[in-house]
């Protein structure tokens, strides 16, 4: 991995994650108990031998910046190592914000030339996978490629969410479609690229737009060497609520390929979601826990099945939590029942509330394209009143409280404002 630096794209708003992305950049969303989404890519880069990473931030970057810190958690400190936050330039109207993935790298290409890099690895900060990038870089060198794209097959019905490519026998990409309505191929881009630096600098100058998939790759395929590097293994783009929940459930499925216990993902235990200074999880004598993740600081006195509990979650007696993701320091009081719920940090569910489950045919009334599969999503610092019944496909805004519910006639697909 000598002469290779990485750009990690971490500025996404994550609009399809709805309220989970309102107060943080998408790569900062908690995942798998004590981790954040960006931990997976940072860990991959560290284990692959990448020594310099430029992290391109934009939307609500503060929690992400605090989490990354100096980069020490991923051994990215020292004379030749760094994890450097690279926000958008300011002061010139055209460059106040990143206008796309290619524009973000173009604004910061000096980071690569500063280290005399010959190759640039471009990564996304919101995907769940384990990958050694070194063989991909070697493949890129062997093929004398200008661009190499990590790709893998996806279900045909999912191709409209990805860039897809057709390859020849040498794995050269000969045709490319960006998020096609009716794809010619189901080989999809994972958002992992290797570029030759000299080619990248020129391509960024000549690009027809501001996005890698729609512009730089499309332009390069016409007359350049662009190759596909085939990846085999678990990979998930958790850009939607349903994908986030499904990837969380995959942690609990031994046949999914997501082996969190074996991947040795690193995180920063010194940030606000730290479990480093918390006591071990405690399971009470009358609790029942099955097929679940309990993080440090959790206290469980009720029933928890097929669920992920982040640090500091408290489950009181007679509570039932099924198929759910409960984030840091949330409290579920006695007698409450949660079924297929995503609860953000510091949520309080009062006694005997019943949340989720049941009929899910009606999508959310405000965001039908975001929530339609039967989940219920509770925003950060929301307070759920006692004895209330909240149905499937409901969204409760961050900071909602008892008065937010008022005299609303709750039903499947409700939307609760703060």
Residue pairs with C-beta under 8 A, 6 or more apart in sequence:
1 48
1 49
1 50
1 51
1 133
1 134
1 137
3 116
3 117
3 118
3 119
4 50
4 117
4 118
4 119
4 120
4 121
4 137
4 194
5 50
5 51
5 52
5 53
5 54
5 111
5 112
5 115
5 117
5 119
5 120
5 121
6 45
6 50
6 52
6 53
6 54
6 120
6 121
6 122
6 123
7 53
7 54
7 56
7 86
7 104
7 105
7 108
7 111
7 112
7 120
7 121
7 122
7 123
8 38
8 41
8 42
8 45
8 53
8 54
8 55
8 56
8 123
8 124
8 125
9 56
9 101
9 104
9 122
9 123
9 124
9 125
9 191
10 25
10 27
10 38
10 55
10 56
10 57
10 61
10 64
10 125
10 126
11 25
11 56
11 57
11 58
11 59
11 61
11 88
11 98
11 104
12 25
12 26
12 27
12 58
12 59
12 125
12 126
13 21
13 25
13 26
13 59
13 60
14 20
14 21
14 25
14 26
14 29
14 59
14 126
14 239
15 21
16 239
16 240
16 241
16 369
16 370
17 26
17 29
17 238
17 239
17 240
17 241
17 244
18 241
18 367
18 370
18 371
18 377
18 395
19 344
19 377
19 379
19 380
19 395
19 397
19 398
20 29
20 241
20 244
20 342
20 344
20 377
21 29
22 379
22 380
22 398
23 60
23 63
23 380
23 398
24 60
24 63
24 64
25 57
25 58
25 59
25 60
25 61
25 63
25 64
26 37
26 59
26 125
26 126
26 239
27 36
27 37
27 38
27 41
27 64
27 125
27 126
28 36
28 37
28 38
28 63
28 64
28 67
29 36
29 37
29 126
29 238
29 244
30 36
30 273
30 310
30 327
30 328
30 345
31 37
31 39
31 128
31 238
31 244
31 247
31 248
32 248
32 251
32 260
32 265
32 293
32 308
33 293
33 294
33 295
33 308
33 309
33 310
33 311
34 267
34 269
34 273
34 275
34 295
34 296
34 310
34 311
35 265
35 267
36 64
36 67
36 267
36 273
37 125
37 126
37 127
37 128
37 238
38 64
38 67
38 68
38 125
38 126
39 265
39 266
39 267
40 127
40 128
40 129
40 130
40 263
40 265
41 123
41 124
41 125
41 127
42 53
42 68
42 73
42 74
42 76
42 83
42 125
42 266
43 74
43 130
43 263
43 264
43 265
43 266
44 123
44 129
44 130
44 131
44 132
44 133
45 53
45 74
45 121
45 123
45 133
46 74
46 75
46 76
46 266
47 132
47 264
48 131
48 132
48 133
48 134
49 134
50 121
50 133
51 76
51 80
51 81
51 82
52 80
52 81
52 82
52 84
52 111
52 115
52 117
53 71
53 76
53 82
53 83
53 84
54 84
54 86
54 108
54 111
54 112
55 64
55 68
55 83
55 84
55 85
55 86
55 125
56 86
56 87
56 98
56 104
56 105
56 108
57 64
57 65
57 85
57 86
57 87
58 87
58 88
58 97
58 98
58 104
61 85
61 87
63 271
63 272
65 85
66 271
66 272
67 267
67 268
67 271
67 273
68 83
68 85
68 268
69 268
69 270
69 271
70 76
70 77
70 83
71 77
71 81
71 82
71 83
72 268
73 266
73 267
73 268
73 269
73 270
74 83
74 266
75 81
76 82
76 83
77 83
84 111
86 107
86 108
86 111
88 95
88 96
88 97
88 98
88 104
88 107
89 95
89 96
89 107
90 96
95 107
98 104
98 107
99 210
100 209
100 210
100 211
100 212
100 215
101 122
101 210
101 211
101 212
101 213
102 204
102 207
102 209
102 210
102 211
102 212
102 215
102 216
103 210
105 120
105 122
105 200
105 204
105 212
106 204
106 207
109 200
109 201
109 204
112 120
112 197
112 200
113 197
113 201
117 197
118 196
118 197
119 137
119 140
119 141
119 194
119 195
119 196
119 197
120 194
120 195
120 197
120 200
121 133
121 137
121 192
121 193
121 194
122 192
122 193
122 194
122 195
122 212
123 191
123 192
124 190
124 191
124 192
126 237
126 238
126 239
127 190
127 191
127 235
127 236
127 237
127 238
128 234
128 235
128 236
128 238
128 247
128 258
129 190
129 231
129 233
129 234
129 235
129 236
130 233
130 234
130 263
130 265
131 150
131 192
131 231
131 233
131 235
133 192
133 194
136 148
136 150
136 192
136 194
136 229
137 194
139 145
139 148
139 227
139 229
140 148
140 194
140 227
140 229
143 170
143 171
143 172
143 225
143 227
144 225
145 194
145 196
145 225
145 226
145 227
146 195
146 196
146 199
146 220
146 224
146 225
146 226
147 193
147 194
147 195
147 196
147 199
147 216
147 217
147 220
147 224
147 225
147 226
147 227
148 193
148 194
148 226
148 227
148 228
148 229
149 165
149 173
149 189
149 190
149 192
149 193
149 217
149 226
149 227
149 228
149 229
150 189
150 190
150 191
150 192
150 193
150 228
150 229
150 231
151 165
151 187
151 188
151 189
151 190
151 228
151 229
151 230
151 231
152 187
152 188
152 190
152 230
152 231
152 232
152 235
153 186
153 187
153 188
154 162
154 186
154 188
155 186
156 183
156 186
158 188
159 180
159 183
159 185
159 186
159 188
160 179
160 180
160 181
160 183
161 179
161 237
161 239
162 179
162 188
162 189
162 237
163 176
163 177
163 178
163 179
163 188
163 189
163 213
163 217
164 176
164 177
164 180
164 183
164 184
164 185
164 186
164 187
164 188
164 189
165 173
165 175
165 176
165 177
165 185
165 187
165 189
165 228
166 173
166 174
166 175
166 176
166 184
166 185
166 187
167 173
167 174
167 187
167 227
167 228
168 174
170 227
171 227
171 228
171 229
171 230
172 225
172 226
172 227
172 228
173 221
173 226
173 227
173 228
174 221
175 184
175 185
175 221
176 217
176 218
176 221
177 183
177 184
177 185
178 213
178 214
178 217
178 218
179 213
187 228
187 230
189 213
190 231
190 235
191 237
192 231
193 212
194 229
195 203
199 220
199 224
203 216
203 219
203 220
204 216
206 219
207 215
207 216
207 219
208 215
208 218
208 219
209 215
217 226
220 226
233 257
234 250
234 256
234 257
234 258
234 259
236 243
236 246
236 247
236 250
236 258
237 243
238 244
238 247
240 370
241 342
241 370
241 371
241 373
241 375
241 377
242 372
242 373
242 375
244 325
244 342
245 325
245 340
245 342
245 375
247 258
248 308
248 325
249 306
249 323
250 256
250 257
250 258
251 258
251 260
251 293
251 308
252 291
252 292
252 293
252 306
252 308
268 274
269 275
269 276
269 277
270 276
272 328
273 310
273 311
273 328
273 345
274 311
275 295
275 296
275 297
275 311
276 296
278 296
278 297
278 311
278 312
279 296
279 297
280 296
281 294
281 295
281 296
281 297
281 298
281 299
281 300
281 309
282 298
282 299
282 300
283 289
283 294
283 300
284 299
284 300
284 301
284 317
286 301
286 317
287 300
287 301
287 302
287 303
287 304
287 315
288 302
288 303
288 304
288 305
289 300
289 303
289 304
289 305
290 304
290 305
290 306
291 305
291 306
292 304
292 305
292 306
292 307
292 308
292 309
293 307
293 308
293 309
294 300
294 304
294 309
295 309
295 310
295 311
295 312
295 313
296 311
296 312
297 311
297 312
297 313
298 309
298 311
298 312
298 313
298 314
298 315
299 313
299 314
299 315
300 309
300 314
300 315
301 315
301 316
301 317
301 319
302 315
302 316
302 317
302 318
302 319
302 320
302 321
302 332
302 334
303 319
303 320
303 321
304 315
304 321
305 321
305 322
305 323
306 322
306 323
307 321
307 322
307 323
307 324
307 325
307 326
308 324
308 325
308 326
309 315
309 321
309 326
310 326
310 327
310 328
310 329
310 330
310 345
311 328
311 329
312 328
312 329
312 330
313 326
313 327
313 328
313 329
313 330
313 331
313 332
314 330
314 331
314 332
315 321
315 332
316 331
316 332
316 333
316 334
316 336
317 334
318 334
318 335
319 332
319 333
319 334
319 335
319 336
319 337
319 338
320 336
320 337
320 338
320 339
321 332
321 338
321 341
322 338
322 339
322 340
322 357
323 339
323 340
324 338
324 339
324 340
324 341
324 342
324 343
324 356
325 341
325 342
325 343
326 332
326 338
326 341
326 343
326 347
327 343
327 344
327 345
327 347
327 380
328 345
328 346
329 345
329 346
330 343
330 344
330 345
330 346
330 347
330 348
330 349
331 347
331 348
331 349
332 338
332 349
333 348
333 349
333 350
333 351
333 353
333 386
334 351
334 352
335 351
335 352
336 349
336 350
336 351
336 352
336 353
336 354
336 355
337 353
337 354
337 355
337 357
338 349
338 355
338 356
339 355
339 356
339 357
340 356
340 357
340 374
340 375
340 376
340 392
341 355
341 356
341 375
341 376
341 377
341 378
342 375
342 376
342 377
342 378
343 349
343 377
343 378
343 382
344 377
344 378
344 379
344 380
344 381
344 382
344 398
345 380
345 381
346 380
346 381
347 378
347 379
347 380
347 381
347 382
347 383
347 384
348 382
348 383
348 384
349 355
349 378
349 384
350 383
350 384
350 385
350 386
350 387
350 388
351 386
351 387
352 386
352 387
353 384
353 385
353 386
353 387
353 388
353 389
353 390
354 388
354 389
354 390
355 376
355 378
355 384
355 390
356 374
356 375
356 376
356 390
356 391
356 392
356 394
357 374
357 392
358 391
358 392
358 412
359 391
359 392
359 412
360 372
360 373
360 374
360 392
360 393
360 412
361 412
362 393
362 411
362 412
362 413
363 369
363 371
363 372
363 393
363 413
364 370
364 371
364 372
364 393
364 394
364 395
364 413
364 414
364 415
365 413
365 414
365 415
366 395
366 415
367 395
367 415
368 413
371 377
371 393
371 394
371 395
371 413
372 393
373 393
374 392
374 393
375 392
375 393
376 390
376 391
376 392
376 393
376 394
376 395
376 396
377 394
377 395
377 396
378 384
378 396
379 395
379 396
379 397
379 398
379 399
379 400
379 418
380 398
380 399
381 398
381 399
382 396
382 397
382 398
382 399
382 400
382 401
382 418
383 400
383 401
383 402
384 390
384 396
385 402
385 405
388 405
388 410
389 410
390 396
390 410
390 414
391 410
391 411
391 412
391 413
391 414
392 412
392 413
393 412
393 413
394 410
394 412
394 413
394 414
394 415
394 416
395 414
395 415
395 416
396 404
396 416
397 404
397 415
397 416
397 417
397 418
398 418
399 418
400 416
400 417
400 418
401 418
404 416
404 417
404 418
405 416
408 414
408 416
